[in-house]
């Protein structure tokens, strides 16, 4: 029998539609499963096993929903793209930065503090301007530039008043001097599927395409190519979005994304990224 693949989602975006189309074109035994409609008996791992096939593509927008479903599926014996270990590292900016730095991959200077007083000390150690980010989150939400002491005090006080304790983990980075763009590379297994420049929207300093930025194809090579593939390997591999920036002293890798959005990369590069992901999943199922 041919291998069966499932796709776990909680919102159907362009990427999920393209993955479904790519699977249908290849005649794959493929099932899309809405995570919001699941209830799983974790004390009987075999009970729901057949629903998910040999390999599951975890594509939930909610990081924590996807992370916990991945743990349950792996406990059932289902191979998940990406694994719980990979999703845990990539979904937490602190863990991702530590992994990159430990592997010797150039990454922005980062300091973490656990009170607003120590966060202020950390910002002044890094120097203005700096950037504060939540350890969890995507699409550039709650990322703020720290331009001076007064701005920083106000932002730290806002974070302190937020009810979510995760916002009291103060993740602070240097503000990297770069062009108004960064580099997003989609890695599938040990291959680079596509790479693009992501440019900021006219009224925003962040480069997220979800915030109105635009993309151009960029043929990555040389030293940066090796850095990107090493970064993907360091976090555990799979289907990943590796983000890099150009600096005065060379490239830095600042983030690796587990549930990578590839609409912009697919459009700008004209590469069949969903097809490559389905082929990768099929290869994993046959092992």
N, C-alpha and C positions, 0 to 999 in steps of 0.2 A: 504493500500500500504506500502511496505517496505520503510524505510528511505533512502534518497538519500544523497550522499556525493560527494563533489568535492575536487580536489587537485589543488591548485594554484602553478605554478612553473615558473621559467624563465630559468632553466637549468635542464635537466634530469640527475641526478646523481644516484649512486647505491641506495641511500635511497629512491628516488622517484620510481625507478623501483621496489624495494621490496614492497613499499606501494601499488602500482598498482597490483602486483602479489597477495598480501595478500587479497586485496579487491576482486579480480577475483575468488580466491579460495573459498571465502565465498559467492559468488553470490550476492555481494552488488551492488546496483544501484550506479555506480561510474563513475565520469567524470573527466578526467585530462584537465585542462585549462591552456594554455600558457598565462601568464600575459603580455607578449610582444605583443600579438595580441588582447588585450582588449582596448576598449574605452567605458567608462561608463558615463551615464548621471546622474550626481549627483543631479540635480534639479528634477529628476523624479525617486525616489528610487525604485519604483515598476517595472520599465521598463525592467531591466535585471535580476530581482530576480530569475526567474526559472532556469537560467543557473547554479546556484551554489548549489542548493539543500538546505537541512536543515542545514548541517554542512560543513564547508570548512576547509581543512587542508592547511594552508598557509606555503609554503615551498620555497619561493623565496630566491635566493642567495643574491640579492640586499636587504639590510635591509630597505632602504627608500621606495623602490617600494612595498615591502611586507607590511610595516607599513601603507602606504596610502591606499593600496587595502583593508587591514583589516578594516580601518575606514569606507570605503565606504560600504563594505559588512555588517558590523554591523549596519550601518544606514539603510540598506535594511531589516534588521531583520534576517540575517544569523548568526548563531553561528560560530565563528572562533576559531580554535585551531592553535596558541594561541591568546588570546584576544589582542586588541589594547593596553590596559593598561599593560599587561604582556610583550608584545613585546617592548613597550616604555621603560620599566624599564630595561629589560634584554639587550636590544640593546645599552644601554648607560651605560658605565662602572661607570660613576660618580653616576647616579641614583641607580644602582645596589649596589654599595658599601655603599651608604647612607642607603638603605633599610636594608641591612644585619646588619650594625652597629646599627641602631636604634632598631632592634629586638634583640640585644644582641648576635648575632651570631659572633663568632670569625672570623675576617677577617684582612688581612694585613693593617698596618698603611698606610693611604693614605692622601696626601695633594694635593689640587688643587690650581693653580695660573693662572693668566691671562696676565702676561707679563714675558719675559724671565728673567728680574731682580728678580722678586718675585719667579719665578721658581727656580732660583739658590739658593735663601734664603731657599726655601722649601727643596731642596735636601740636603743642609748642615744641616738643622734641623733634617731630617731623618737620615742622615749619609751615607757614602759610604760603600759598593756599594748600589745603588738604581736602580729603574727601571722607565722608562718613557713609557707611553702607550697612544695611541690615545683614546679618549672617545668612538669613534665608530670604528668598524673594527673587523675582525676575522682572523683565521689562523696564528696568531702571527705576522701579518704585522705591520711594523713601531713600534714594541716594541723593545726598546734598553736598554742595561745595562749601567748605569752611574757609571763608575769605579773610576773616580777621577775628580778633578775640570776642568782640561784641556779638557777631553773627554766631560764632561757635557756642557761646554761652546760651544764647536763645535756643539754638537747635538741640543742645544737650538737655536743656530744661524740658523741651517738648518731648524728647525721647523718654526722659525720666517719668513724665506724667502719663505716658501711654500704659495701658493696662497689661499689654503682652510682655512677659518677662524677657522674651527674646530680644526686645528692643533695648534692654539694659546690658546687653553684650555689645560693647562699643567697638566696632571694627573700623579702624581708621587707617587710611592709606595716603601716601604721598600723591599729590596731583601731578601726574606725569605730563611733561611738556610734549605735545604731539600735534600732528596736523589734525584738522577737524574730521577725523575718520579713525576707524580701527579695522582690523582684519578678522573676518570670521571664516573659519575653515571647517568643513564637515568631513569628519574622519569616519570611515566605515571599515571596521576591522583594523588591518594594518595598512590601509590605503587611504590616500586623500581623494575624496570624491569631488569636491569643489571648494574653491576659495574665492572670497569676495572682499572688496573694500566696502565698509558700511560708513556712509557719511551722515553727519548730524543734520537734523532739520534746521532750517534757518533760525528758528527761535529757541533752539535747545542745544546744550553742550553734550548731551548724551547721544550715542550713536545707534540706539535701538531702532530697528526698522518699525517695530510696533509703535514707536513714538513719532513716526513720520519721517524717519531717515530714508535714504535711498542707497541702492547697491550698484556696484560695478564689478565685473569679473576681474580677478587678479590671479595670474599664474604664479603661485607660490613655488619657490625653489630654494636651493642652496641651504645656508645655515638655518633659515627660518623653517624650511620644510623639516629638517631634522629635529628642531626644537618642538614643532607641533606634534610630530609622531612620538617623540619621547614623552611629551606631556600626556598624550592619550594613553600611552603605555603605563605611565606612572600611576594614573588613577584607576587602571584596571582594564582599559580597552572596551570596545563595543562600538556603538554608534554615538558619536560625540560631536559637539560644537566647541572648537578650541578658538579662543579669542586672544588676539595679540595686538600690540601697539608698537608704532615706530617711535623711538626716542632719539635724543641726541647721542646716546651711547649704544645704539643698536636696538634690537627688538626685545620686548618683554611679553611674557604670557601672563594675562591677568585673570583669566577665568576659563574653566572647562565646564560645558553644559551637558547634562545627561539626557534630558528630554529635548533634544535640539529642534528648534524651528528652522526649517530649510526653505521656506517659500521664496525668500529673497535670493538665496544662493541658487536655487533651481532656476528662477527666472533670469537672473543676470548671467549665469554660466551656461544655460541651456543643457545642463547635464541631467540625466535621468536618475536623480538621487533616490527617489522612492524605489525604483527598480533595483538599484544597487543594494538598498536595505533589505528588500525581499530576498534577493539572491544570497545575501549574507545570512539571513535567518534560515533559509533552506539548507545552506551549508552547515550551519550549526546543528540543525535537526538531524542531519545525516551522520554526524560524528558518533 
